[in-house]
Each structure stands twice: as C-alpha cells, then as structure tokens.
Amino acid sequence: MPQLSTVDRSATPPAVTFPRQYNAAFDLIERNLQAGRAGKLAVIDDAGSYSYGELAQRVNRFANAITGLGVQPEQRVLLCLLDSIDWPVAFLGCIKAGVVPVAANTLLTTDDYDYMLRDSRARALIVSEALWPKLAPLMGQLPHLQHVVVSGEIVGASTLERLSFSALCAAASDQFAAAETSPDEPCFWLYSSGSTGAPKGTVHIHSSLINTAELFALPVLGLREDDLVFSAAKLFFAYGLGNGLTFPMAVGATALLMAERAIPEAVFKRLRQQQPTIFYGVPTLFAALLASPLLPAKGELRLRLCTSAGEALPADIGKRWTEHLGVEILDGIGSTEMLHVFLSNRAGSVRYGSTGQPIPGYDLRIVDEQGHPLPAGEVGELQIRGATAAMAYWNNRAKSRDTFQGPWTRSGDKYSVDADGYYTYAGRSDDMLKVGGIYVSPIEVEASLITHPAVLEAAVIGRQDEAMLVKPQAFVVLKVGFAATDALASELQQHVKSKLAPYKYPRWIEFIDELPKTATGKIQRFKLRARAA
C-alpha cells in the first residue's frame, strides 16, 4: 500500500523522502485526513463548497468510475475541464488509480484537441459541457478514444456515447485502494503552453507535485492551513496547478476556483466577496487590474501576498500595485518542464524588475551559446537543476535530448545575475534582438513603453529594415481614452529614448486592440513576428 512522503524542514533545502510505494494523490488527500481535516473546507467553486472529506470521497468515486470503464494503469485520459470541483476530482482520481491524466488548455481550437488526443492516445476524454462543441467534430475519428465523460449537462447528438460525470461518480463506491505506483513513474502530463509554437506533452512523475510545495509554497510563500488561495492562472497550467491544487492540499488550506476567464470584473468580484489571503496572477492581468475602475482601495482586501509568473513582471507594475494596495507581488519564474517556480523574489526583499533569487533545492547557471558558464552581469541562457524536472517530452526524442541535458534543464530564457545573486530576465532565447551587434532585451523595451500613461500593454519583436538589419518593432495596446495617432507613436519612441540607450527604441510602432496570448497570459511573439513579416 502506498505511504506518505516525509520531510525534514530543518534542513536547507527541505529534505523530502519518498517510500518505494508512493502515489501522489494518496499523499495529498491522506495527509489531510490523518491530520483531522476531513471537515475542513478544501475547495470553493462557482457552485458550492467542499470539505477535505467530501473531496476524498469524490476522488475515490471517480477512481472507481474510470477503472470501471476499463481504463488501465499508465493509459492516458485527457482532461478538458473548466476550473470547478470536477477538475481536482478527475485529476486526483486518475492518479490514485494509476491512470495518467493529461491536462489540456481550455481555450484551444478543435485542431489542437485533435492533435493532443492523437498524440497522447487518450482512452477517455473528460470534458466540460461548455467546451463540448469544440470536441464534438472529432468524435468517431480517433482510433484510441473509447469513452467521453461530460461534466455538466449532456446535449445534442454524438457518434460516441457520452456519459455523465456526476452520474458515473454517484453510482461508484467511495472506497478505493490507491494504485501501488512509485515516486519516479509517470504521474501526469502537461502540454506546453505554446508560446513558441506547437505544444509538447511534458511527462511528470509522482514525486514532483509535493516537491514543488515543500521547496516553494511552504518556505517561500509561507503557505498556512488558514490561507484561502485564489489563482487567476487555471489548473491546466503548471503555475495554476501548484497554486490552486498542490499547494493548498499540501498544508490543508482552502482553494478558490473560478470557471470563467480571469478578467478584472471576475477577479475583483472574488477578491472582494471571498477575501482570499493569497492571489496568484500574471503580469498582463496585474496591468489590467491596475487600469480597471474597479480597483479596490488600500485596506479593502485581505490579501497578504501576491505572486506573478508566466512572463516577466515589469517593475512599474509591481511598484504601482504595492503602492496602491500595500501588498507585494513576488515575481518568479517556473516552466512546464520544471513544474513550478524555481527562481523568485522573497517577501520583504522584493526587487521589482528582477526575478529574485534561486529557490533552495534548485541550482541555476547562466551559460553562453557553447554551454560555458558566464560571469555575473553577462546575459546568457538560464539552466536549472532540480528534483521537479520532467522526464521527457512525449514522442519527441530530439527535443527531449536538447532540453533535458543530464541533470540540467535548458529554460530557453536569457538572464543575467548581479553580484547580490538577483536574476534579471532578458527575454526568450529566440526573442533576443541583436541591434548593431549588441543584444537588446525586448522585455526591457516593453517595460519602458508601459511606463507611458497611454500604454496598457506592449510587446516587442525584431524586424528587418531595408538594409536587412534587425531593429525593434513594438505592438502597443492603448488604455481607454487614448487614440492611436502618428503623433502618439513618435511620442512613445521619444519616451523610450529618454529611458534607455537610444539604439533600443522601437523603429516601428503598431497599435493593436489586443496582444495574442496563450491562456496563461504569455505573449505569443511568434504570431507577432508572422504579422510583421
């Protein structure tokens, strides 16, 4: 029978020990039951509230249901679910049964889901009623898909029978013996968010979930049992999975889930009504929240901490947020490949404009194009060594070997580190610009642009001029009340020149209504490059 992990928190980093028989879902659930938290609130979603005891029963019922459909250990199940109680129930229920859940972005196209279902060879699809229209055209065309389970009402016809999530669970037993998995075997997949192209199935092991909590959530965020956490980043995203599931369950806290998209109105409604203590956002959302007329006054919220990841947080946004609300944003960086944050600012020592310092338990290095370590102050590729690295990319050996190099994982991010050990983001490796033989960070130019009062968001890419030399081009989203004019474009160029070295200013400025982004808030610069071509 699987056993719980143990941890020595007196060690630095915390030393987590895993038994030979270890199941991640069993650990996350059973630790709360053994601690006497069966009656404590675990999850609040748009429909209701659920205790840890109720969550445990629902997970067992789903584990019985999915195995009752004939899905075997190590086979995959695609989860295309909005954030509600059914998401953790399906995710943990699969894991407890030894089945491998594959979390899918809920804002993709039919073609994207076709790719993921074929690539993963999923035997079952668990889908929210609202997302069914995007999946319906694929039914009958997928050779490995045998079952469809719908969270919500089943409407319309289909060439493949659809089963009711609630009915299946209601008919199943609430007792289930966890599969005898090991800490090092495949546990779940996350598809990369696609900020640089086609998504990749990233395979994670059982021990990685609790490791992210013990290395980051407890020592860095100081997460406690009495916290109510709210993540704008959804559960299918590596950042959101830790924020809204792993971290609160690791300590017996309560997670607030929201099915709708994280627009300012929806976020502020929950911040005011539910009064969470920790809020996890992304830079583009923080910018939108600051620009919203619904922005609360200082003291109106109960927040004690905010975090940001997914994209570098511009210093101006962080400073204005703290000045207005009196709450720090801990900017950090994680990745789908490393599962969660490995580099972060710390409460009380935030340096806005930097990504902070390494999380104990992770080793970082900055290397040049030949893989040689670089001294402080020089920009190079960031590489990470740590226990939460993924096993590989599914069906992509070449990319796996390129990214996972022995104990080191290539981030694809350009960074520099100062003498104090603070790391500063300089852009993606494929986004860095060389202007006049000198590297220019698009992030630096973007951060300068958004300090102008007319600019809501900005993204910078490289574009060739008539001499075939690369120069910066900016795409700018304006705040309400400002008009896109040539005069404003010139003003923005001068604004950048006044803050940065003159060669860094954007030679072209294009005003657009919205930046193309992934569901997790990352700017899809490859789409902007295609637009500019």
C-alpha positions in Angstrom: 0.0 0.0 0.0 1.3 3.5 -0.8 2.8 5.6 2.0 3.1 9.3 2.6 6.2 11.3 1.9 8.1 12.7 4.8 10.1 15.9 5.1 12.8 17.3 7.2 12.1 21.1 7.2 15.0 21.8 9.5 17.3 21.1 6.5 18.1 23.7 3.8 16.7 22.9 1.3 13.9 20.8 3.0 14.7 17.1 2.6 11.8 15.2 1.2 11.9 11.4 1.4 9.6 9.1 -0.7 8.8 5.5 0.1 9.2 2.9 -2.7 5.4 2.7 -3.0 4.2 6.2 -3.4 1.1 7.7 -5.0 0.9 11.5 -5.3 -2.9 11.6 -5.0 -2.9 9.4 -2.0 -0.3 11.6 -0.3 -2.2 14.9 -1.0 -5.5 13.5 0.3 -4.5 11.2 3.1 -2.2 13.7 4.8 -5.3 15.9 5.4 -7.5 13.1 6.6 -4.8 11.9 9.0 -4.4 15.5 10.3 -8.0 15.6 11.3 -9.1 18.0 8.5 -11.9 15.8 7.0 -14.4 18.5 7.9 -12.3 21.5 6.9 -13.1 23.4 3.7 -10.9 22.2 0.8 -12.4 23.8 -2.3 -14.8 26.6 -3.1 -16.0 26.8 -6.7 -18.8 28.6 -8.5 -21.4 26.1 -7.4 -20.5 25.3 -3.8 -18.0 24.4 -1.1 -16.4 21.0 -0.4 -14.6 19.7 2.6 -11.5 17.5 2.5 -13.6 14.5 3.5 -16.0 15.2 0.6 -13.1 15.7 -1.8 -11.6 12.4 -0.7 -14.9 10.6 -1.3 -15.4 12.2 -4.7 -11.8 11.2 -5.8 -12.4 7.6 -4.8 -15.7 7.5 -6.7 -14.0 8.9 -9.8 -11.2 6.4 -9.5 -13.7 3.6 -9.3 -15.6 5.1 -12.3 -12.6 5.5 -14.6 -11.3 2.0 -13.9 -14.8 0.7 -14.3 -14.8 2.0 -17.8 -11.8 -0.3 -18.5 -9.1 2.4 -18.5 -5.9 0.7 -17.3 -2.9 2.0 -15.3 -0.4 4.0 -17.4 -3.1 4.7 -20.0 -3.9 8.4 -20.6 -7.1 10.4 -20.0 -7.4 13.9 -21.5 -8.9 16.5 -19.1 -10.6 19.4 -20.9 -12.3 20.9 -17.9 -13.1 24.4 -16.6 -11.9 25.1 -13.1 -14.5 23.5 -10.7 -14.6 20.7 -8.2 -14.6 18.2 -11.0 -11.1 19.2 -12.1 -9.3 18.1 -8.9 -11.6 15.1 -8.6 -10.8 13.9 -12.1 -7.1 14.7 -11.9 -6.5 13.1 -8.5 -8.9 10.3 -9.2 -6.9 9.3 -12.3 -3.6 9.5 -10.4 -4.9 7.5 -7.5 -6.0 4.7 -10.0 -2.5 4.8 -11.6 -4.1 6.3 -14.8 -2.2 9.3 -16.3 -4.3 12.5 -16.6 -3.3 14.9 -19.4 -4.3 18.4 -18.6 -5.5 20.4 -21.7 -5.7 24.1 -22.2 -9.4 25.0 -22.3 -9.0 27.8 -24.9 -7.7 25.8 -27.8 -9.1 25.0 -31.2 -10.6 21.8 -32.4 -7.4 21.1 -34.4 -5.4 21.5 -31.2 -7.5 19.0 -29.3 -7.3 16.6 -32.3 -3.6 16.8 -32.1 -3.5 16.2 -28.3 -5.9 13.3 -28.3 -4.0 11.6 -31.1 -0.6 12.4 -29.7 -1.5 11.1 -26.2 -3.6 8.2 -27.4 -6.1 9.1 -24.7 -8.6 6.3 -23.9 -11.0 8.7 -22.3 -12.0 12.3 -22.6 -13.3 14.2 -19.6 -14.9 17.5 -20.9 -16.9 20.4 -19.5 -20.3 20.9 -21.1 -19.3 24.4 -22.3 -16.3 23.0 -24.1 -18.0 20.1 -25.8 -18.8 22.0 -29.1 -15.0 22.2 -29.8 -14.6 18.4 -29.3 -17.8 17.2 -30.9 -16.5 17.3 -34.5 -13.7 14.8 -33.6 -15.9 12.0 -32.4 -15.7 8.9 -34.4 -12.3 9.9 -35.9 -10.0 9.0 -33.0 -8.9 5.3 -33.0 -7.8 5.2 -29.3 -10.6 7.2 -27.8 -13.2 4.9 -26.2 -15.1 7.0 -23.7 -16.4 10.6 -23.3 -17.4 11.8 -19.8 -19.2 15.2 -19.7 -19.1 17.5 -16.6 -22.5 19.2 -16.8 -25.5 18.6 -19.0 -25.3 16.3 -22.0 -26.9 18.0 -25.0 -27.1 17.2 -28.7 -26.2 14.1 -30.6 -22.8 12.4 -30.9 -21.2 9.5 -32.8 -19.6 8.4 -29.5 -21.7 7.8 -26.4 -21.3 10.4 -23.7 -21.5 9.6 -20.0 -22.4 11.9 -17.2 -19.6 12.8 -14.8 -22.0 13.2 -11.9 -24.0 10.1 -12.6 -20.9 7.9 -13.0 -19.5 9.1 -9.7 -22.8 8.8 -7.9 -23.0 5.2 -8.9 -19.5 4.3 -7.8 -18.2 3.3 -4.4 -16.5 6.0 -2.2 -13.8 3.5 -1.2 -10.8 2.9 -3.4 -7.3 1.4 -2.7 -4.6 3.6 -4.2 -2.6 2.1 -7.1 0.8 0.9 -6.0 2.8 3.4 -8.0 6.4 4.6 -7.4 7.7 8.1 -6.9 9.6 8.0 -10.2 7.0 6.8 -12.7 4.8 8.9 -15.0 2.0 10.6 -13.0 0.5 13.2 -15.3 1.2 15.3 -18.4 1.0 18.9 -19.1 1.1 20.2 -22.7 3.4 23.2 -23.0 1.5 26.5 -23.4 2.7 27.1 -27.0 4.3 30.5 -26.6 6.9 29.4 -29.1 4.9 27.1 -31.4 3.4 23.6 -31.2 2.7 22.2 -27.8 4.7 19.3 -26.4 3.4 16.6 -24.0 5.6 17.1 -20.9 5.7 14.0 -18.7 5.9 14.5 -14.9 6.5 11.9 -12.1 4.6 11.3 -8.9 7.2 12.9 -6.6 7.2 16.2 -8.3 3.9 17.6 -7.1 4.7 17.5 -3.4 8.3 18.6 -4.1 7.0 21.9 -5.5 5.1 22.5 -2.3 7.9 21.6 0.0 10.5 23.6 -1.9 8.5 26.7 -2.8 5.0 27.1 -1.3 5.9 26.5 2.4 9.4 28.1 2.7 9.0 31.0 0.2 5.2 31.8 0.3 4.8 30.7 3.9 1.5 29.0 3.0 -0.6 28.1 6.0 -3.6 26.0 6.9 -5.7 29.1 7.4 -5.0 30.6 4.0 -7.6 31.0 1.3 -5.8 31.0 -2.1 -7.1 32.2 -5.4 -5.2 31.6 -8.7 -6.1 33.5 -11.8 -3.9 31.0 -13.7 -6.0 27.9 -14.4 -5.4 24.4 -13.1 -4.3 23.1 -16.5 -1.3 25.4 -16.4 1.7 24.3 -14.4 1.7 27.5 -12.4 -2.0 27.2 -11.7 -1.8 23.5 -10.8 0.5 24.3 -8.0 -1.3 27.4 -6.9 -4.8 26.0 -6.8 -4.3 22.3 -6.1 -0.9 21.1 -4.8 0.0 24.0 -2.5 -3.3 24.3 -0.6 -3.7 20.5 -0.3 -0.1 20.2 1.0 -0.9 22.3 4.1 -4.7 21.9 4.4 -5.5 25.4 3.1 -8.6 26.2 1.0 -8.6 26.8 -2.8 -11.0 29.2 -4.5 -11.7 28.1 -8.1 -13.2 30.2 -10.9 -14.5 28.7 -14.2 -14.7 31.9 -16.2 -11.8 33.8 -17.7 -9.8 36.0 -15.4 -10.9 39.4 -16.5 -10.8 42.3 -14.0 -14.5 42.2 -13.2 -14.5 38.5 -12.3 -11.2 38.7 -10.3 -12.3 41.7 -8.3 -15.7 40.2 -7.6 -14.0 37.2 -5.9 -11.3 39.3 -4.2 -14.0 41.4 -2.6 -16.6 38.7 -1.8 -14.4 35.8 -0.7 -11.4 37.8 0.6 -8.6 35.4 -0.2 -5.3 35.8 1.6 -3.0 34.9 -1.4 -3.6 35.8 -5.0 -1.6 34.3 -7.9 -1.6 36.4 -11.1 0.3 37.0 -14.3 1.8 40.4 -15.4 -0.8 41.1 -18.1 -3.6 40.6 -15.6 -1.9 42.8 -13.0 -1.7 45.6 -15.6 -5.3 45.2 -16.5 -6.3 45.2 -12.8 -4.4 48.4 -12.2 -6.1 50.0 -15.2 -9.6 49.0 -14.1 -12.0 51.5 -12.5 -12.9 48.6 -10.1 -9.5 48.7 -8.4 -10.1 48.5 -4.7 -8.7 51.0 -2.2 -5.9 50.1 0.2 -7.2 48.1 3.1 -10.3 46.9 1.3 -8.9 43.4 0.6 -7.4 40.8 3.0 -4.5 39.9 0.8 -1.2 39.3 2.5 0.7 38.2 -0.6 0.6 38.1 -4.4 2.7 36.2 -6.9 3.4 36.6 -10.6 4.8 34.2 -13.2 4.4 33.3 -16.8 6.1 36.4 -18.1 8.5 38.9 -16.6 6.7 41.4 -14.3 7.6 45.0 -15.3 9.0 47.0 -12.4 6.5 49.8 -12.9 3.5 47.4 -12.5 4.9 45.8 -9.3 5.7 49.2 -7.7 2.2 50.7 -8.6 0.4 47.6 -7.2 2.3 47.7 -3.9 1.8 51.5 -3.6 -1.9 51.2 -4.3 -2.8 48.1 -2.3 0.0 47.8 0.2 0.8 44.2 -0.9 3.9 42.9 -2.5 4.0 40.8 -5.7 6.6 38.1 -5.6 7.7 37.8 -9.2 9.2 34.5 -10.1 9.8 32.1 -13.0 8.8 28.5 -13.4 8.2 26.4 -16.5 6.1 23.5 -17.7 9.3 21.5 -17.8 10.2 22.3 -14.1 6.5 22.2 -13.0 6.6 25.3 -10.8 8.7 28.3 -9.6 12.4 27.7 -9.1 13.5 31.4 -9.0 11.6 34.0 -7.1 11.6 37.2 -5.1 11.0 36.9 -1.3 8.6 38.8 0.9 10.3 41.8 2.4 13.2 41.8 0.0 11.4 42.3 -3.4 13.4 43.9 -6.1 11.0 44.9 -8.8 12.5 44.5 -12.2 14.3 41.3 -11.2 13.0 37.7 -10.8 14.7 37.3 -7.5 17.0 34.6 -6.2 17.1 30.8 -6.7 14.8 28.7 -4.5 16.8 26.4 -2.2 16.7 22.9 -3.8 17.3 24.3 -7.3 20.7 25.1 -8.8 20.9 27.7 -11.6 23.6 28.6 -14.1 23.9 31.0 -16.9 25.8 29.8 -20.0 26.9 31.1 -23.4 26.0 29.6 -26.7 28.7 26.9 -26.3 27.4 26.0 -22.8 30.2 27.7 -20.9 29.3 29.4 -17.6 29.2 33.2 -17.7 30.3 35.6 -15.0 27.9 38.0 -13.2 26.5 40.8 -15.3 26.6 38.9 -18.6 23.5 37.7 -20.4 23.2 34.1 -21.3 20.8 31.1 -21.3 19.4 30.1 -17.9 19.7 26.4 -17.0 18.2 24.7 -14.0 18.9 21.5 -11.9 16.3 20.3 -9.5 14.1 17.4 -8.4 10.9 18.5 -10.3 12.3 18.4 -13.8 10.1 16.4 -16.2 11.1 13.0 -17.5 10.8 14.0 -21.2 8.6 15.3 -24.0 6.3 12.5 -25.3 7.1 11.4 -28.8 9.8 14.0 -29.2 13.2 12.5 -28.6 15.2 15.1 -30.3 13.6 18.0 -28.4 13.9 16.0 -25.2 17.6 15.5 -25.6 18.0 19.2 -26.4 16.1 20.4 -23.4 16.9 17.8 -20.7 20.7 17.5 -20.7 21.6 15.2 -17.9 20.6 16.8 -14.6 20.3 20.2 -16.2 17.2 21.6 -18.0 17.5 24.3 -20.6 15.0 27.0 -19.9 15.2 28.8 -23.3 15.3 32.1 -21.3 18.0 34.7 -21.3 19.1 36.0 -18.0 21.8 37.9 -16.2 22.7 37.7 -12.5 24.1 40.6 -10.4 26.7 40.5 -7.6 23.9 40.0 -5.0 22.6 36.9 -6.7 19.4 38.6 -8.1 18.5 37.4 -11.6 17.1 39.7 -14.3 15.1 38.4 -17.3 16.3 39.4 -20.7 13.8 37.6 -22.9 13.4 34.2 -24.6 16.5 32.9 -26.3 14.6 33.2 -29.6 13.2 36.6 -28.8 16.5 38.4 -28.0 17.4 41.0 -30.6 20.9 42.0 -31.7 20.9 45.6 -32.8 24.2 46.9 -34.1 25.9 43.9 -32.8 24.5 44.5 -29.2 21.9 42.3 -27.5 18.6 44.1 -26.8 16.1 42.7 -24.5 12.5 43.0 -25.8 11.4 42.9 -22.1 13.4 46.0 -21.3 11.9 48.0 -24.2 8.4 46.7 -23.2 8.9 47.7 -19.6 9.9 51.2 -20.7 6.9 51.6 -23.0 4.3 50.7 -20.4 5.5 53.5 -18.1 3.9 55.9 -20.5 0.4 56.8 -19.3 -1.2 55.9 -22.6 0.1 52.3 -22.8 -1.8 49.4 -21.3 0.4 46.6 -22.8 3.3 46.3 -25.2 5.2 43.6 -27.0 8.5 44.0 -28.9 9.9 41.8 -31.6 12.8 42.0 -34.1 12.1 43.2 -37.7 14.5 43.7 -40.6 14.8 47.1 -42.1 15.5 47.9 -45.7 19.2 47.1 -45.1 18.2 43.7 -43.7 19.3 44.7 -40.2 17.3 43.8 -37.2 15.6 46.6 -35.3 12.9 46.6 -32.6 9.3 46.8 -33.5 6.6 47.4 -30.9 3.0 46.4 -30.8 1.1 48.6 -28.4 -2.4 48.3 -26.8 -3.6 51.7 -25.5 -5.6 52.4 -22.5 -9.2 53.6 -22.8 -9.4 57.2 -23.8 -6.2 57.3 -25.9 -6.3 57.4 -29.7 -3.8 55.7 -32.0 -2.0 58.5 -33.9 1.3 59.1 -35.6 2.0 61.8 -33.1 1.5 59.4 -30.2 3.7 56.8 -31.9 6.5 59.5 -32.1 5.9 60.4 -28.5 6.3 56.8 -27.4 9.6 56.5 -29.4 10.9 59.6 -27.6 9.7 58.2 -24.3 11.8 55.0 -24.8 14.8 57.1 -25.9 14.6 59.1 -22.7 14.7 56.0 -20.5 17.0 53.6 -22.5 20.1 53.7 -24.7 18.9 55.4 -28.0 19.7 52.3 -30.1 17.0 50.3 -28.2 14.0 52.4 -29.2 11.3 50.8 -31.4 11.8 51.9 -35.0 8.1 50.9 -35.8 5.1 51.1 -33.5 1.9 49.4 -34.5 -1.3 50.0 -32.4 -3.4 46.9 -32.0 -6.6 46.1 -29.9 -5.2 43.0 -28.2 -1.9 41.1 -28.0 -2.0 37.4 -28.9 -1.5 35.4 -25.8 -1.7 31.8 -24.5 -4.4 31.1 -22.0 -1.8 31.5 -19.3 -1.1 35.1 -20.3 2.2 34.6 -22.2 2.6 36.8 -25.2 2.8 34.7 -28.4 5.6 36.7 -30.1 5.8 34.2 -32.9 2.4 35.4 -34.0 3.5 39.0 -33.9 6.6 38.0 -36.0 4.4 36.4 -38.6 2.2 39.5 -38.6 5.2 41.7 -39.2 6.8 39.5 -41.9 
